[in-house]
Amino acid sequence: MIVVHQGTVAIRLANLFRPDLTACAKLVWLETFLQPDTMSPKDRRSPTRIQRVLGMSRPTIRKALSRLDQPVEPKVPDALRDLINMEVTVFRDLITDNTVPPMARVIYCVLFGLAKRAKEKPNFLASYTSIAAVLDVQPRTFRKSIRKLIDAGWLAIHRPTKKATLTISFPNPQLALERAQVRRAQRRLEKTKAVGETLLRQYLDIMDEDADYKDDYGPPVLTNTLTNERLDFDRYYAKRNIAIEFNGPQHDGPTERFPEQVARKQIERDRIKQEICKRQQINLYIVRPEDLSYRRLYELFRKVLPLRNLTGREPILRFLDERAAAYRQAIRQIRQRAQQVSTT
């Protein structure tokens, strides 16, 4: 992996021209350029990890990995053969922006290569149809993808007349990055029932530079010896010996959603986890709803995790803080109702 500067990554275009690959498979290949050098071979091919990065289903990822293992020659016009070995620099957040369809993200990367060749081969930028032919996609598909990129702020295209050559520009991506981050966060929160846990993970994803972790995972020692039940942490940093758990109100007692029997089992699992962590010297950090804000989480983790400089990330932090405040208010109401029930 060749990182050019913060927020960007150098990618090779070769597999983007393979006729046998779907757009999703090509995107899975692009994800390999985001992987840190320290990542294990097993984690590199983990469908669960890739799903978290790209936002596609695990069966689709497994099919893509299987297809990528098969060597197939890229297909491009003879005049553009050098595109196969070309490297272009794109923004990491473009690859991971799952609010933009996979085909559009692939097209964006290829357009970078074509733009670099525009002076030498202007004919390939003469029209949407000519560019679609290079990509071996239908012009209608290409136009739809371009519209998605323009709407998301990743791309700008100017054509003064119908017969003029297209002028493609790649705007300062700051606004696009901000919008993409907020859209991704909003989509994840809309899909989950575990709002507090999801908020915590999104804060950590933005704040923490260390990508060497596993979610919903526990080491073999994290087993309930009485029931032989395998327990897990919300987030686990094996090399740092750090575990992070989010404890919502059900970890303190029954609520409207979690009856007494369910809450009691949860509290017992928490007790066992804490005992195992103490015995195995695993540093366990428990985050509660009242901890869900950027300032509070920064204070909790600034001495144990490598936190990023978040200049330019104000919009996503503002969004998360607003959603976290609403969540904390909802939890306060849940606790008040639970207390009223327990006293009647």
C-alpha beads as a LAMMPS data file, in Angstrom:
LAMMPS data file: protein, C-alpha beads

344 atoms
343 bonds

1 atom types
1 bond types

-500.0 500.0 xlo xhi
-500.0 500.0 ylo yhi
-500.0 500.0 zlo zhi

Masses

1 110.0

Atoms # bond

1 1 1 0.000 0.000 0.000
2 1 1 1.327 3.439 -0.953
3 1 1 -0.273 6.245 1.022
4 1 1 0.388 9.570 -0.667
5 1 1 -0.808 11.870 2.107
6 1 1 -3.379 11.779 4.850
7 1 1 -6.764 10.732 3.540
8 1 1 -5.543 9.480 0.145
9 1 1 -4.248 6.204 -1.213
10 1 1 -2.500 5.196 -4.434
11 1 1 -4.338 2.448 -6.310
12 1 1 -3.617 0.469 -9.464
13 1 1 -6.278 0.338 -12.145
14 1 1 -5.562 -3.137 -13.564
15 1 1 -8.474 -5.161 -12.179
16 1 1 -10.957 -2.365 -12.833
17 1 1 -10.725 -3.330 -16.508
18 1 1 -11.399 -7.045 -16.008
19 1 1 -14.580 -7.945 -17.941
20 1 1 -15.360 -10.893 -15.654
21 1 1 -15.621 -8.820 -12.464
22 1 1 -18.746 -7.155 -11.153
23 1 1 -18.556 -3.632 -9.769
24 1 1 -18.748 -5.108 -6.255
25 1 1 -15.791 -7.404 -6.946
26 1 1 -13.771 -4.483 -8.280
27 1 1 -14.593 -2.518 -5.144
28 1 1 -13.419 -5.409 -2.959
29 1 1 -10.141 -5.262 -4.864
30 1 1 -9.875 -1.512 -4.276
31 1 1 -10.328 -2.163 -0.551
32 1 1 -7.040 -4.107 -0.523
33 1 1 -5.185 -0.812 -1.012
34 1 1 -6.685 0.499 2.234
35 1 1 -5.366 -2.371 4.332
36 1 1 -2.477 -1.597 6.708
37 1 1 0.735 -3.552 6.180
38 1 1 0.390 -5.071 9.653
39 1 1 -2.957 -6.740 8.889
40 1 1 -2.893 -10.537 9.030
41 1 1 -3.669 -12.606 5.895
42 1 1 -6.807 -13.933 7.589
43 1 1 -8.127 -10.465 8.384
44 1 1 -7.344 -9.246 4.863
45 1 1 -9.885 -11.743 3.505
46 1 1 -12.409 -11.468 6.341
47 1 1 -15.901 -10.885 4.840
48 1 1 -17.075 -9.400 8.145
49 1 1 -14.255 -6.857 8.203
50 1 1 -14.684 -5.972 4.516
51 1 1 -18.440 -5.618 5.039
52 1 1 -17.761 -3.059 7.752
53 1 1 -15.528 -1.078 5.386
54 1 1 -17.515 -1.271 2.145
55 1 1 -21.090 -1.834 3.288
56 1 1 -21.898 -4.825 1.058
57 1 1 -23.148 -8.280 2.045
58 1 1 -20.788 -11.054 3.105
59 1 1 -22.005 -13.530 0.420
60 1 1 -21.234 -10.889 -2.225
61 1 1 -17.778 -10.373 -0.712
62 1 1 -17.055 -14.116 -0.668
63 1 1 -17.986 -14.395 -4.350
64 1 1 -15.795 -11.391 -5.146
65 1 1 -12.779 -12.853 -3.324
66 1 1 -13.211 -16.162 -5.141
67 1 1 -13.429 -14.407 -8.516
68 1 1 -10.407 -12.218 -7.775
69 1 1 -8.331 -15.341 -7.131
70 1 1 -8.774 -16.299 -10.799
71 1 1 -6.294 -14.615 -13.161
72 1 1 -8.079 -12.883 -16.046
73 1 1 -6.509 -10.426 -18.476
74 1 1 -7.799 -6.824 -18.258
75 1 1 -9.517 -5.517 -21.379
76 1 1 -8.914 -1.968 -22.621
77 1 1 -8.584 -0.314 -26.049
78 1 1 -5.084 -0.768 -27.499
79 1 1 -4.440 2.972 -27.336
80 1 1 -4.975 2.900 -23.560
81 1 1 -2.998 -0.215 -22.611
82 1 1 -0.864 1.826 -20.234
83 1 1 -3.941 2.378 -18.048
84 1 1 -3.617 -1.209 -16.840
85 1 1 -0.414 -0.503 -14.928
86 1 1 -1.252 3.081 -14.030
87 1 1 -1.439 4.277 -10.426
88 1 1 -3.818 7.047 -9.454
89 1 1 -4.325 8.768 -6.124
90 1 1 -7.872 8.821 -4.782
91 1 1 -9.463 9.661 -1.473
92 1 1 -9.914 6.765 0.899
93 1 1 -13.382 7.973 1.841
94 1 1 -14.472 7.715 -1.793
95 1 1 -13.770 3.971 -1.747
96 1 1 -15.641 3.522 1.541
97 1 1 -18.554 5.874 0.761
98 1 1 -21.285 3.231 0.669
99 1 1 -23.923 5.869 -0.035
100 1 1 -22.464 5.934 -3.560
101 1 1 -23.095 2.750 -5.632
102 1 1 -20.101 0.431 -6.255
103 1 1 -20.170 1.075 -10.013
104 1 1 -19.937 4.828 -9.458
105 1 1 -16.933 4.418 -7.151
106 1 1 -15.177 2.235 -9.724
107 1 1 -15.919 4.728 -12.506
108 1 1 -14.496 7.568 -10.396
109 1 1 -11.152 5.761 -10.125
110 1 1 -10.992 5.021 -13.856
111 1 1 -11.857 8.633 -14.677
112 1 1 -8.762 9.690 -12.762
113 1 1 -6.671 7.597 -15.132
114 1 1 -8.432 8.920 -18.216
115 1 1 -8.042 12.492 -16.983
116 1 1 -4.279 11.950 -16.713
117 1 1 -4.270 10.885 -20.374
118 1 1 -6.662 13.596 -21.581
119 1 1 -4.023 15.682 -23.379
120 1 1 -2.626 12.693 -25.264
121 1 1 -5.921 10.891 -25.960
122 1 1 -8.709 13.501 -25.925
123 1 1 -11.005 11.395 -28.102
124 1 1 -11.747 9.050 -25.222
125 1 1 -13.274 11.976 -23.330
126 1 1 -15.328 13.143 -26.293
127 1 1 -18.633 11.868 -24.904
128 1 1 -20.297 9.741 -22.256
129 1 1 -20.549 6.964 -24.839
130 1 1 -16.811 6.951 -25.570
131 1 1 -15.923 6.793 -21.871
132 1 1 -18.524 4.060 -21.269
133 1 1 -16.893 2.027 -24.052
134 1 1 -13.531 2.162 -22.263
135 1 1 -15.215 0.821 -19.129
136 1 1 -17.257 -1.734 -21.083
137 1 1 -20.524 -0.511 -19.532
138 1 1 -23.746 0.778 -21.039
139 1 1 -23.880 4.581 -21.578
140 1 1 -27.052 4.714 -19.474
141 1 1 -25.248 3.007 -16.573
142 1 1 -22.346 5.398 -16.949
143 1 1 -24.599 8.479 -16.942
144 1 1 -26.426 7.254 -13.839
145 1 1 -23.134 6.687 -12.021
146 1 1 -21.831 10.108 -13.013
147 1 1 -24.991 11.724 -11.651
148 1 1 -24.500 9.927 -8.326
149 1 1 -20.907 11.179 -8.100
150 1 1 -21.884 14.742 -8.976
151 1 1 -24.765 14.754 -6.473
152 1 1 -22.428 13.483 -3.749
153 1 1 -19.879 16.201 -4.523
154 1 1 -17.123 13.875 -5.732
155 1 1 -17.129 14.951 -9.370
156 1 1 -17.795 17.916 -11.651
157 1 1 -18.281 17.748 -15.426
158 1 1 -18.445 20.711 -17.792
159 1 1 -19.506 20.605 -21.432
160 1 1 -20.232 24.007 -23.008
161 1 1 -21.855 22.474 -26.112
162 1 1 -23.153 19.029 -27.075
163 1 1 -20.222 18.488 -29.449
164 1 1 -17.531 19.736 -27.072
165 1 1 -15.165 17.358 -25.284
166 1 1 -16.099 16.675 -21.688
167 1 1 -14.078 18.512 -19.058
168 1 1 -13.850 16.398 -15.921
169 1 1 -12.704 17.901 -12.654
170 1 1 -12.332 16.460 -9.189
171 1 1 -13.395 19.194 -6.754
172 1 1 -11.850 19.810 -3.379
173 1 1 -13.395 16.809 -1.673
174 1 1 -13.863 18.337 1.759
175 1 1 -17.593 18.920 1.329
176 1 1 -18.045 15.508 -0.272
177 1 1 -16.125 13.850 2.560
178 1 1 -18.204 15.627 5.182
179 1 1 -21.466 14.689 3.499
180 1 1 -20.339 11.088 2.992
181 1 1 -19.360 10.650 6.630
182 1 1 -22.675 12.010 7.884
183 1 1 -24.692 9.932 5.386
184 1 1 -22.859 6.746 6.415
185 1 1 -23.362 7.468 10.106
186 1 1 -27.041 8.231 9.597
187 1 1 -27.588 5.057 7.594
188 1 1 -25.909 2.876 10.225
189 1 1 -28.023 4.398 12.982
190 1 1 -31.221 3.919 10.986
191 1 1 -30.482 0.209 10.510
192 1 1 -29.552 -0.702 14.085
193 1 1 -31.471 -1.406 17.260
194 1 1 -28.277 -1.086 19.323
195 1 1 -28.063 2.698 18.997
196 1 1 -25.656 3.320 21.884
197 1 1 -23.209 0.635 20.781
198 1 1 -23.348 1.888 17.186
199 1 1 -22.697 5.467 18.283
200 1 1 -19.671 4.343 20.297
201 1 1 -18.207 2.459 17.338
202 1 1 -18.725 5.411 15.020
203 1 1 -16.986 7.748 17.441
204 1 1 -14.070 5.313 17.714
205 1 1 -13.884 4.823 13.935
206 1 1 -13.395 8.568 13.515
207 1 1 -11.203 9.239 16.544
208 1 1 -8.901 6.212 16.585
209 1 1 -6.023 5.723 14.130
210 1 1 -5.501 2.070 15.111
211 1 1 -7.358 -0.148 12.620
212 1 1 -6.030 -3.364 14.161
213 1 1 -9.104 -4.403 16.158
214 1 1 -12.047 -6.774 15.988
215 1 1 -15.687 -6.010 16.737
216 1 1 -17.981 -8.501 18.480
217 1 1 -15.023 -10.694 19.290
218 1 1 -13.521 -12.268 22.360
219 1 1 -10.301 -14.239 22.832
220 1 1 -10.671 -17.957 23.690
221 1 1 -10.198 -17.189 27.392
222 1 1 -13.445 -15.189 27.367
223 1 1 -15.684 -18.194 28.023
224 1 1 -18.312 -18.772 30.675
225 1 1 -17.001 -21.954 32.298
226 1 1 -20.410 -22.732 33.843
227 1 1 -22.331 -22.733 30.550
228 1 1 -19.418 -23.041 28.077
229 1 1 -20.841 -19.937 26.386
230 1 1 -18.349 -17.959 24.321
231 1 1 -18.532 -14.296 25.287
232 1 1 -17.307 -11.325 23.276
233 1 1 -16.310 -7.682 23.538
234 1 1 -17.882 -4.882 21.519
235 1 1 -14.363 -3.974 20.389
236 1 1 -11.096 -5.768 21.112
237 1 1 -7.525 -4.610 20.463
238 1 1 -5.464 -7.786 20.879
239 1 1 -2.040 -6.155 20.467
240 1 1 -2.908 -3.384 22.913
241 1 1 -4.633 -5.797 25.306
242 1 1 -7.637 -3.456 25.411
243 1 1 -11.325 -4.366 25.407
244 1 1 -14.181 -1.870 25.112
245 1 1 -17.758 -2.578 26.124
246 1 1 -20.852 -0.426 25.842
247 1 1 -23.284 -0.915 28.723
248 1 1 -26.798 0.352 28.112
249 1 1 -29.521 0.474 30.785
250 1 1 -30.215 -3.278 30.551
251 1 1 -26.779 -3.848 32.082
252 1 1 -28.094 -2.276 35.311
253 1 1 -31.504 -3.932 35.471
254 1 1 -34.765 -4.620 33.604
255 1 1 -36.231 -2.081 31.169
256 1 1 -39.276 -1.939 28.892
257 1 1 -37.332 -3.731 26.162
258 1 1 -35.350 -6.103 28.393
259 1 1 -37.409 -7.976 31.020
260 1 1 -35.962 -8.993 34.378
261 1 1 -34.789 -12.460 33.338
262 1 1 -32.936 -11.116 30.279
263 1 1 -31.367 -8.273 32.259
264 1 1 -30.287 -10.660 35.022
265 1 1 -28.465 -12.877 32.512
266 1 1 -26.795 -9.814 31.006
267 1 1 -25.582 -8.638 34.408
268 1 1 -24.170 -12.111 35.115
269 1 1 -22.311 -12.131 31.782
270 1 1 -20.892 -8.705 32.619
271 1 1 -19.668 -9.994 35.979
272 1 1 -17.967 -12.990 34.359
273 1 1 -16.308 -10.774 31.737
274 1 1 -14.934 -8.476 34.406
275 1 1 -13.570 -11.403 36.423
276 1 1 -11.883 -12.926 33.365
277 1 1 -10.388 -9.571 32.348
278 1 1 -9.002 -9.078 35.840
279 1 1 -7.556 -12.594 35.891
280 1 1 -6.097 -12.343 32.359
281 1 1 -4.959 -8.723 32.848
282 1 1 -7.056 -7.457 29.947
283 1 1 -7.705 -3.722 30.219
284 1 1 -11.491 -3.456 30.092
285 1 1 -13.068 -0.043 29.430
286 1 1 -16.810 0.191 30.052
287 1 1 -18.627 3.028 28.277
288 1 1 -22.080 4.106 29.442
289 1 1 -24.699 6.306 27.748
290 1 1 -23.540 9.387 29.667
291 1 1 -20.044 8.884 28.176
292 1 1 -21.294 9.230 24.598
293 1 1 -19.857 12.548 23.482
294 1 1 -16.639 13.447 21.731
295 1 1 -15.187 15.327 24.710
296 1 1 -15.931 12.535 27.189
297 1 1 -14.615 9.746 24.942
298 1 1 -11.499 11.774 24.195
299 1 1 -10.766 11.958 27.926
300 1 1 -11.428 8.235 28.351
301 1 1 -9.143 7.035 25.564
302 1 1 -6.534 9.721 24.891
303 1 1 -3.885 7.927 26.970
304 1 1 -4.507 4.405 25.684
305 1 1 -5.354 4.792 21.967
306 1 1 -3.631 6.767 19.170
307 1 1 -6.242 9.451 18.542
308 1 1 -6.360 11.444 15.309
309 1 1 -6.157 15.156 14.760
310 1 1 -9.815 15.754 13.909
311 1 1 -9.457 19.113 12.195
312 1 1 -11.946 19.067 9.327
313 1 1 -14.130 16.420 10.966
314 1 1 -16.361 18.899 12.764
315 1 1 -19.543 18.079 10.757
316 1 1 -19.519 14.359 11.575
317 1 1 -18.599 15.014 15.219
318 1 1 -21.417 17.543 15.435
319 1 1 -23.840 15.002 13.964
320 1 1 -22.751 12.261 16.370
321 1 1 -22.896 14.588 19.366
322 1 1 -26.445 15.621 18.416
323 1 1 -27.576 12.009 18.018
324 1 1 -25.793 11.013 21.227
325 1 1 -27.539 13.814 23.136
326 1 1 -30.917 12.586 21.874
327 1 1 -29.962 9.031 22.835
328 1 1 -28.922 10.070 26.353
329 1 1 -32.250 11.854 26.795
330 1 1 -34.125 8.733 25.666
331 1 1 -32.121 6.601 28.109
332 1 1 -32.920 8.969 30.974
333 1 1 -36.619 8.537 30.217
334 1 1 -36.247 4.742 30.044
335 1 1 -34.520 4.697 33.428
336 1 1 -37.191 6.924 34.964
337 1 1 -39.966 4.632 33.730
338 1 1 -38.074 1.547 34.944
339 1 1 -37.672 3.131 38.373
340 1 1 -41.376 3.977 38.536
341 1 1 -42.293 0.373 37.711
342 1 1 -39.922 -1.014 40.366
343 1 1 -41.450 1.175 43.092
344 1 1 -45.069 0.274 42.344

Bonds

1 1 1 2
2 1 2 3
3 1 3 4
4 1 4 5
5 1 5 6
6 1 6 7
7 1 7 8
8 1 8 9
9 1 9 10
10 1 10 11
11 1 11 12
12 1 12 13
13 1 13 14
14 1 14 15
15 1 15 16
16 1 16 17
17 1 17 18
18 1 18 19
19 1 19 20
20 1 20 21
21 1 21 22
22 1 22 23
23 1 23 24
24 1 24 25
25 1 25 26
26 1 26 27
27 1 27 28
28 1 28 29
29 1 29 30
30 1 30 31
31 1 31 32
32 1 32 33
33 1 33 34
34 1 34 35
35 1 35 36
36 1 36 37
37 1 37 38
38 1 38 39
39 1 39 40
40 1 40 41
41 1 41 42
42 1 42 43
43 1 43 44
44 1 44 45
45 1 45 46
46 1 46 47
47 1 47 48
48 1 48 49
49 1 49 50
50 1 50 51
51 1 51 52
52 1 52 53
53 1 53 54
54 1 54 55
55 1 55 56
56 1 56 57
57 1 57 58
58 1 58 59
59 1 59 60
60 1 60 61
61 1 61 62
62 1 62 63
63 1 63 64
64 1 64 65
65 1 65 66
66 1 66 67
67 1 67 68
68 1 68 69
69 1 69 70
70 1 70 71
71 1 71 72
72 1 72 73
73 1 73 74
74 1 74 75
75 1 75 76
76 1 76 77
77 1 77 78
78 1 78 79
79 1 79 80
80 1 80 81
81 1 81 82
82 1 82 83
83 1 83 84
84 1 84 85
85 1 85 86
86 1 86 87
87 1 87 88
88 1 88 89
89 1 89 90
90 1 90 91
91 1 91 92
92 1 92 93
93 1 93 94
94 1 94 95
95 1 95 96
96 1 96 97
97 1 97 98
98 1 98 99
99 1 99 100
100 1 100 101
101 1 101 102
102 1 102 103
103 1 103 104
104 1 104 105
105 1 105 106
106 1 106 107
107 1 107 108
108 1 108 109
109 1 109 110
110 1 110 111
111 1 111 112
112 1 112 113
113 1 113 114
114 1 114 115
115 1 115 116
116 1 116 117
117 1 117 118
118 1 118 119
119 1 119 120
120 1 120 121
121 1 121 122
122 1 122 123
123 1 123 124
124 1 124 125
125 1 125 126
126 1 126 127
127 1 127 128
128 1 128 129
129 1 129 130
130 1 130 131
131 1 131 132
132 1 132 133
133 1 133 134
134 1 134 135
135 1 135 136
136 1 136 137
137 1 137 138
138 1 138 139
139 1 139 140
140 1 140 141
141 1 141 142
142 1 142 143
143 1 143 144
144 1 144 145
145 1 145 146
146 1 146 147
147 1 147 148
148 1 148 149
149 1 149 150
150 1 150 151
151 1 151 152
152 1 152 153
153 1 153 154
154 1 154 155
155 1 155 156
156 1 156 157
157 1 157 158
158 1 158 159
159 1 159 160
160 1 160 161
161 1 161 162
162 1 162 163
163 1 163 164
164 1 164 165
165 1 165 166
166 1 166 167
167 1 167 168
168 1 168 169
169 1 169 170
170 1 170 171
171 1 171 172
172 1 172 173
173 1 173 174
174 1 174 175
175 1 175 176
176 1 176 177
177 1 177 178
178 1 178 179
179 1 179 180
180 1 180 181
181 1 181 182
182 1 182 183
183 1 183 184
184 1 184 185
185 1 185 186
186 1 186 187
187 1 187 188
188 1 188 189
189 1 189 190
190 1 190 191
191 1 191 192
192 1 192 193
193 1 193 194
194 1 194 195
195 1 195 196
196 1 196 197
197 1 197 198
198 1 198 199
199 1 199 200
200 1 200 201
201 1 201 202
202 1 202 203
203 1 203 204
204 1 204 205
205 1 205 206
206 1 206 207
207 1 207 208
208 1 208 209
209 1 209 210
210 1 210 211
211 1 211 212
212 1 212 213
213 1 213 214
214 1 214 215
215 1 215 216
216 1 216 217
217 1 217 218
218 1 218 219
219 1 219 220
220 1 220 221
221 1 221 222
222 1 222 223
223 1 223 224
224 1 224 225
225 1 225 226
226 1 226 227
227 1 227 228
228 1 228 229
229 1 229 230
230 1 230 231
231 1 231 232
232 1 232 233
233 1 233 234
234 1 234 235
235 1 235 236
236 1 236 237
237 1 237 238
238 1 238 239
239 1 239 240
240 1 240 241
241 1 241 242
242 1 242 243
243 1 243 244
244 1 244 245
245 1 245 246
246 1 246 247
247 1 247 248
248 1 248 249
249 1 249 250
250 1 250 251
251 1 251 252
252 1 252 253
253 1 253 254
254 1 254 255
255 1 255 256
256 1 256 257
257 1 257 258
258 1 258 259
259 1 259 260
260 1 260 261
261 1 261 262
262 1 262 263
263 1 263 264
264 1 264 265
265 1 265 266
266 1 266 267
267 1 267 268
268 1 268 269
269 1 269 270
270 1 270 271
271 1 271 272
272 1 272 273
273 1 273 274
274 1 274 275
275 1 275 276
276 1 276 277
277 1 277 278
278 1 278 279
279 1 279 280
280 1 280 281
281 1 281 282
282 1 282 283
283 1 283 284
284 1 284 285
285 1 285 286
286 1 286 287
287 1 287 288
288 1 288 289
289 1 289 290
290 1 290 291
291 1 291 292
292 1 292 293
293 1 293 294
294 1 294 295
295 1 295 296
296 1 296 297
297 1 297 298
298 1 298 299
299 1 299 300
300 1 300 301
301 1 301 302
302 1 302 303
303 1 303 304
304 1 304 305
305 1 305 306
306 1 306 307
307 1 307 308
308 1 308 309
309 1 309 310
310 1 310 311
311 1 311 312
312 1 312 313
313 1 313 314
314 1 314 315
315 1 315 316
316 1 316 317
317 1 317 318
318 1 318 319
319 1 319 320
320 1 320 321
321 1 321 322
322 1 322 323
323 1 323 324
324 1 324 325
325 1 325 326
326 1 326 327
327 1 327 328
328 1 328 329
329 1 329 330
330 1 330 331
331 1 331 332
332 1 332 333
333 1 333 334
334 1 334 335
335 1 335 336
336 1 336 337
337 1 337 338
338 1 338 339
339 1 339 340
340 1 340 341
341 1 341 342
342 1 342 343
343 1 343 344
